[in-house]
Structure formats: C-alpha cells, structure tokens
Amino acid sequence: MLVLIGAGVLVSPAFIQSPGLHDAVAGSAVVGWFSLALGIAFLGQWAWRRRRK
C-alpha cells in the first residue's frame, strides 16, 4: 500500500489541472519518496522472511 501511495504522490502532479492543487501535491514529493522507499523496504523484509522459512 505504501508503494502505491508513494507512486501516486510522485506521478499525480503530471495529471492535475488546478495550479494550486498541483503545487501542493508537487511540494510533497519528499513524502512520496519516503513512502515509496518505506514500502519497498517492507516488501523486501517480507520477502526475506518468507525466503528463510
């Protein structure tokens, strides 16, 4: 879920028409990258634990 949220925050400014909303979402790119990285880390942890079983 975090990967999808992060990707949505990073990609959505290209599709937003309203200048005010575009700037607000584009300004939260750091949050999008953090969410994407955290989601990938959780997926990696899940895969690592599953592989060890």
C-alpha positions in Angstrom: 0.0 0.0 0.0 2.8 2.4 0.8 4.4 1.8 -2.6 1.1 2.7 -4.3 0.7 5.9 -2.2 4.3 7.0 -2.9 4.0 6.3 -6.6 0.6 8.2 -6.7 2.1 11.2 -5.0 5.1 11.3 -7.3 3.1 10.8 -10.6 -0.1 12.7 -9.9 1.2 16.2 -10.4 1.6 15.5 -14.1 -2.2 14.9 -14.3 -3.6 17.6 -12.0 -5.1 20.6 -13.9 -5.6 23.0 -10.9 -2.4 25.1 -10.4 -3.0 25.4 -6.6 -3.5 21.7 -6.1 -0.7 20.9 -8.5 1.8 23.0 -6.4 0.5 21.4 -3.1 1.0 17.9 -4.4 4.3 18.6 -6.1 5.6 20.2 -2.9 5.0 16.9 -1.1 7.4 14.9 -3.3 9.6 14.2 -0.3 6.7 12.4 1.4 6.1 10.4 -1.8 9.8 9.3 -2.0 9.8 8.4 1.7 6.6 6.4 1.3 7.9 4.6 -1.8 11.2 3.7 0.0 9.5 2.5 3.1 7.1 0.4 1.1 9.9 -1.2 -0.8 11.8 -1.9 2.5 8.7 -3.6 3.9 8.3 -5.7 0.8 12.0 -6.7 1.0 11.6 -7.6 4.6 8.6 -9.7 3.8 10.4 -11.5 1.0 13.5 -12.1 3.2 11.4 -13.7 6.0 9.4 -15.8 3.5 12.7 -17.0 1.9 14.1 -18.1 5.3 11.2 -20.4 6.1 
